[in-house]
């Protein structure tokens, strides 16, 4: 079977409250990759249920992520948009890879420790084996590249280890069926932090809605949240080095840079020495301007759930056509009759 040369796989969880971090860290890069790669973009609803989801909300949130993909500019005709649960290869390959991956590898995954916290014994088995499902997502398409944030790099390394062990166990050293996917870490603000705590990632699950700018916020909402964003009393520094010990300032400068398509040094050149009373209104105006078209188009698409469902189904048909020959080969390699 001929291996793809330039195939991207990635996904976003449909857990509600899509926010600026999802857009700047992932979705806008998905759009840019369309010009250079064959792209498979998934709404990872199977990942979402590693923690309990209200079924009605999960369905609505799945459509919202699909709407965000399309509104941002992903072409569902040229590339693939689908939801994970429609393609059985994800679940089937996960079981096979569960039997390849080692418990010691999963025990080193820091994200499980962070999400499970002190109550690890009460966490779902799915949350523990989540990285194996992520590996199956990627390897089912024999993807060559995966756009990832810093928090997912460890999971991608695990996917590479699993691919190599599968190849070695079943084919012998030097033989390759599953390629080792390469990470794509792109541009500024790949990790957008909370507006209330610059040491924590902006999150859908944060108890405070003021910690994030969502993709459904109005211009007034955005202005209010940025005005109240945590900062320190000092003006912005005269150079980028001055941001190092100032996480909240660094976060806001990074957001401005990403939205404006410039680097942090250029933002500091414009605003260095000025107080947040000047910088925050400028950032709020820029954020509202850049997000308004996305927000409006998402609202229009969400009002037509039948259209979104048709996009997801057509994408799933194409995804199944892509994964079925891979899984036929996997079954043969493993020895399944």
LINNOR-V777803 format. One record per pair of residues at least 24 apart in sequence whose C-alpha atoms are under 6 Angstrom apart, sorted by the first residue. I is the first residue (numbers start at 1). J is the second residue. Records with the same first field share a line. If there is no record, write none. Layout:
I=J / J
//
This chain:
6=37 / 144
7=37 / 38 / 39 / 143 / 144
8=39 / 143 / 145 / 146
9=40 / 41 / 138 / 143 / 146
10=41
11=41 / 42 / 43 / 44
12=43 / 44
13=43 / 44 / 48
14=61 / 62
16=61
17=204 / 214
18=214 / 215
19=213 / 214 / 215
20=213 / 214
21=192
25=190 / 191
31=73 / 74
39=79
40=80
41=80 / 81
42=81 / 82 / 83
43=83
44=84
45=84
50=126 / 127
67=298 / 301
68=298
71=294 / 297 / 298
72=294
80=315
81=312 / 315
82=312 / 315 / 316
87=320
90=136 / 137
93=136
94=133 / 136
101=162
131=155
135=159
140=323
141=323
142=178
144=181
145=181 / 182 / 183
146=183 / 184
147=183 / 184 / 185
148=185
149=190
188=258
189=254 / 258
195=229
196=229 / 230
198=247 / 248
215=295
216=295
219=288
223=284
235=273 / 274 / 275
236=272 / 273 / 274
237=272 / 273
238=272 / 273
240=265
256=283
//
